[in-house]
Each structure stands twice: as structure tokens, then as C-alpha cells.
Amino acid sequence: MGHNDHIDFDLHERIRDLVDEGDLEEGAAAFGVAQQVIHQGYESLTERQCAVYNSHVGPALEKQAERWRIIQAMNSAHD
């Protein structure tokens, strides 16, 4: 096993996009919790960290996914 076998690269990119879009602040508690999930999995979170993830990161990811669905729908409507 390599040192990055457990890293969720998809989540890493999505979190990076949230930071770039201004939906998540790098250095904030929610960002730190997201980094832990990326590197160690959701199961590694404490109860408090889960609450932070579920109240900040999860909703931001859902908003992001909805924006992407809308963009895809608009793009496919133009085809």
C-alpha cells in the first residue's frame, strides 16, 4: 500500500472547488474537518467533528452538486 491509498481524491477536488468558489474558508474548522475526511475517512471523525461536517461541509457539497446539475442541464439543452 502506498502512502496515499486512503486519500479521497474526488472529495479533495470538490473541497478545493468549494474554497475557490468562496463556499468554504481554508483554515476554518470545517475545512480542517473536511481534510480529515479526505485523508482518514468520515469514520475517523469525533461526534463534534461530525456535527461540523454535517452542518457546514455536507450542505456546501450538496449546493455545489446542485449547481453542477443545473449547469449540465443547461449545457445539454443547448446540444
C-alpha positions as a Markdown table, in Angstrom:
| # | Residue | x | y | z |
|---|---|---|---|---|
| 1 | Met | 0.0 | 0.0 | 0.0 |
| 2 | Gly | 1.2 | 3.5 | -0.8 |
| 3 | His | 1.0 | 6.4 | 1.5 |
| 4 | Asn | -2.0 | 7.9 | -0.4 |
| 5 | Asp | -4.1 | 4.7 | -0.8 |
| 6 | His | -6.7 | 6.1 | 1.6 |
| 7 | Ile | -7.0 | 9.6 | 0.2 |
| 8 | Asp | -10.3 | 10.5 | -1.4 |
| 9 | Phe | -9.1 | 12.4 | -4.4 |
| 10 | Asp | -12.6 | 13.2 | -5.6 |
| 11 | Leu | -13.5 | 14.8 | -2.3 |
| 12 | His | -10.2 | 16.7 | -2.3 |
| 13 | Glu | -11.1 | 18.3 | -5.7 |
| 14 | Arg | -14.6 | 19.1 | -4.6 |
| 15 | Ile | -13.3 | 20.8 | -1.4 |
| 16 | Arg | -10.7 | 22.7 | -3.4 |
| 17 | Asp | -13.5 | 23.9 | -5.6 |
| 18 | Leu | -15.6 | 25.0 | -2.6 |
| 19 | Val | -12.6 | 27.0 | -1.4 |
| 20 | Asp | -12.1 | 28.5 | -4.8 |
| 21 | Glu | -15.8 | 29.4 | -5.1 |
| 22 | Gly | -15.7 | 31.0 | -1.6 |
| 23 | Asp | -18.1 | 28.5 | -0.1 |
| 24 | Leu | -15.5 | 27.1 | 2.4 |
| 25 | Glu | -12.7 | 29.0 | 4.0 |
| 26 | Glu | -9.3 | 27.5 | 4.1 |
| 27 | Gly | -8.1 | 27.3 | 7.7 |
| 28 | Ala | -11.7 | 27.3 | 9.1 |
| 29 | Ala | -12.8 | 24.4 | 11.4 |
| 30 | Ala | -15.0 | 23.0 | 8.6 |
| 31 | Phe | -12.0 | 23.0 | 6.2 |
| 32 | Gly | -9.9 | 21.1 | 8.7 |
| 33 | Val | -12.6 | 18.5 | 9.3 |
| 34 | Ala | -13.0 | 18.1 | 5.5 |
| 35 | Gln | -9.3 | 17.5 | 5.3 |
| 36 | Gln | -9.5 | 14.8 | 7.9 |
| 37 | Val | -12.3 | 13.1 | 6.0 |
| 38 | Ile | -10.2 | 13.3 | 2.8 |
| 39 | His | -7.2 | 11.6 | 4.5 |
| 40 | Gln | -8.7 | 9.4 | 7.1 |
| 41 | Gly | -12.4 | 8.9 | 6.2 |
| 42 | Tyr | -15.6 | 10.1 | 7.7 |
| 43 | Glu | -15.4 | 7.3 | 10.3 |
| 44 | Ser | -12.4 | 8.9 | 11.9 |
| 45 | Leu | -14.4 | 11.9 | 13.0 |
| 46 | Thr | -15.4 | 12.6 | 16.6 |
| 47 | Glu | -19.0 | 13.4 | 17.3 |
| 48 | Arg | -18.3 | 17.1 | 17.4 |
| 49 | Gln | -16.4 | 16.9 | 14.1 |
| 50 | Cys | -19.3 | 15.0 | 12.5 |
| 51 | Ala | -21.6 | 17.8 | 13.6 |
| 52 | Val | -19.3 | 20.4 | 11.9 |
| 53 | Tyr | -19.0 | 18.3 | 8.8 |
| 54 | Asn | -22.8 | 17.7 | 8.6 |
| 55 | Ser | -23.7 | 21.3 | 9.2 |
| 56 | His | -21.1 | 23.0 | 7.0 |
| 57 | Val | -19.3 | 20.8 | 4.6 |
| 58 | Gly | -22.2 | 18.5 | 3.7 |
| 59 | Pro | -24.6 | 21.3 | 2.8 |
| 60 | Ala | -21.9 | 23.1 | 0.8 |
| 61 | Leu | -21.2 | 19.9 | -1.2 |
| 62 | Glu | -24.9 | 19.5 | -1.8 |
| 63 | Lys | -25.2 | 23.1 | -3.1 |
| 64 | Gln | -22.2 | 22.5 | -5.3 |
| 65 | Ala | -23.6 | 19.3 | -6.8 |
| 66 | Glu | -26.9 | 21.1 | -7.5 |
| 67 | Arg | -25.1 | 23.9 | -9.3 |
| 68 | Trp | -23.2 | 21.3 | -11.4 |
| 69 | Arg | -26.5 | 19.6 | -12.2 |
| 70 | Ile | -28.0 | 22.8 | -13.4 |
| 71 | Ile | -25.0 | 23.7 | -15.5 |
| 72 | Gln | -25.1 | 20.2 | -17.1 |
| 73 | Ala | -28.8 | 20.5 | -17.8 |
| 74 | Met | -28.3 | 23.9 | -19.4 |
| 75 | Asn | -25.4 | 22.7 | -21.5 |
| 76 | Ser | -27.3 | 19.6 | -22.7 |
| 77 | Ala | -30.3 | 21.8 | -23.5 |
| 78 | His | -28.1 | 23.7 | -26.0 |
| 79 | Asp | -27.0 | 20.5 | -27.7 |
